[in-house]
Amino acid sequence: MRSLMTLLAPLLGWIAFKLFHLPLLKRSRKKHNFVMKLFRFAADNGSTRALSVYGHLLFFRGDGLTNRIQGAIYLERAADKGDAKAAYQMAKIYEDGYQNYPVNHPRALELYRRSAEAGHILAIRRLVTVYTEGELSQQRDEAEIRYWQDKDC
């Protein structure tokens, strides 16, 4: 039964994503609750995209501390599964610190790099700034600056 849920998770995550962006019943509380349940089910059963989107919604748009912490947990799981957007968002969280996620510059830099290597443009630009300004406990590094600027097309 668990393997069936794992197989269905990406499909349900895709359906939730499409329903979320569907203008029909845009302000409906029932639609919102249904879509969030779909996202949670898909995320809890391994859908990387659902982990990323649901985590983003909880952390950046959720009400209350509990939702924000839960959102960060989902984002971290998505980042660990290779989602570039979630890795960028977790890097920002580790850079600034939040509740159970204290400031951790080495972890933030690692996540920025992982996200940038996957082509996330904001992560690439952040790394250019990091190495230009000497931020996140890094020294100014011309080679790194050129490397990341070449990727920022």
Beta strands, then each sheet from edge to edge (+ up, - down):
end
